[in-house]
Amino acid sequence: MLIINNESYSYSYQLDNGIPIVPCYDNKYDKELIFLTDYLMNLKQCEQLNIFILDVQQWRGMFKRDVLSS
């Protein structure tokens, strides 16, 4: 399962399933879906989506920093 949303709180309990996107309203020049297509094509090649998402979004590094600084 993938959660694609411009609000990170919508997948805060499932960060390894979340893909953030930039919000875009009423912009005919928006290219966010083109970028998302490339990202999803890379995901297609992965066996473990959650690890790829955590690494690309750098959530894993943030968690390590938080734990070490606590």
C-alpha positions, 0 to 999 in steps of 0.5 A: 500500500502506498499513501501519496499526499501533500500532508505528511501527517496523513501517513505519519503512522506509516512513514514507510508507505508515505510518498510526499508530494508538493501541493499544487492548486490551479497551476497549469504548469504543475509537473508534480505528477511527472516527477511522481511517475518517475518515482513510481517507476523506480519503486516498480523495480524494488522488492521491498518498497518500504525500505526504498521509501524510508531511504529516499525520504531519509526518514531513517536518518531522522529517526537515528538523529532523534534517538541519538540526541535524546 
